[in-house]
Amino acid sequence: MRIVGIRRDGGVEVAALSEDGTAVTVLAPLEEFWADAAGHLAAQPSGEPLPVADVEVVPPVLPGARVVCIGLNYLKHVAEGSFREEDLPPYPTLFARWTASLTVDGAEVPVPPDEDGLDWEGEVMAYVGSPLVDATPEEALAAVVGYSTFNDLTARRAQKLTSQWILGKNGDRSGPLGPIVPAAEVGDLRDGLRVQTRVNGETVQDGRTDEMVYTVGDTLSLISRTFTLRPGDLLATGTPSGVGYARTPPWLLQPGDTVEVEVERLGVLRTTVVGNEYRKA
């Protein structure tokens, strides 16, 4: 099953995408879905299919959801960047995205005016399905109801203006998400799912999720000891090596480029980069 959000008649609903991607079947309104995500994912869609062309596909994400992201979570990625001389910290580097930065498969993402381009970061996104307070890693992992592809498209110049990364990680429409796949169909990321990123057909990242330094369960457990994680919250799990800014010379995405993130069992997420003039489109 692949899960997307759709907007029609002013409201957002969560729907199952057909195998060929041409139709959706509504599961529940957005808030109702996240009140019992596991139950809705376990049930077979039974409504009348709607043509995708007749609805607007949007992220199936609550407006108040927290999007927590792990930075530097693959050893080879740490080694290729400006942190290569530093010891691996005992706890993950965490930063935040706002839900307003999220978008969907097929979106056009603009390059901000002060940037030489955007950098790609193919990732897996995890979705929390039940409250977590002071959870053990095992409890935290069990609360994950699904995963999706994610591209943490980054404005590197803005990211490096300060020690905090939020500015460079929240460009307009810079967080495309693929459809959610139920966790039961994905399995444990520690078993190693292949994560690849391609730019205009050329493979630029090729890693596996068992290379992660900080696991999903450990990280969600850590977060839950400071603030309560709620159903619908998201965790971006970090990117493998092969990002553009670390290359010689640096390689950044330009208007007209197409970037694809493919994750085993999750599918392919495609994004087109456009110029700054499309920011208000």
Sequence and secondary structure as in RCSB ss.txt:
>XXXX:A:sequence
MRIVGIRRDGGVEVAALSEDGTAVTVLAPLEEFWADAAGHLAAQPSGEPLPVADVEVVPPVLPGARVVCIGLNYL
KHVAEGSFREEDLPPYPTLFARWTASLTVDGAEVPVPPDEDGLDWEGEVMAYVGSPLVDATPEEALAAVVGYSTF
NDLTARRAQKLTSQWILGKNGDRSGPLGPIVPAAEVGDLRDGLRVQTRVNGETVQDGRTDEMVYTVGDTLSLISR
TFTLRPGDLLATGTPSGVGYARTPPWLLQPGDTVEVEVERLGVLRTTVVGNEYRKA
>XXXX:A:secstr
 EEEEEEETTEEEEEEE TTSSEEEEEEEHHHHHHTHHHHHHS   S  EEGGGSEEE    TT  EEEEES BH
HHHHHSTTTTS   SS EEEEE GGGEEETT EEE  TT S BB  EEEEEEE S BSS  HHHHHHTEEEEEEE
E  B HHHHTTSS  TGGG  TT EEE  BEEHHHH  GGG  EEEEEETTEEEEEEEGGGBSS HHHHHHHHHT
TS B TT EEE    S  STTSSS   B TT EEEEEETTTEEEEEEEE GGGTT 
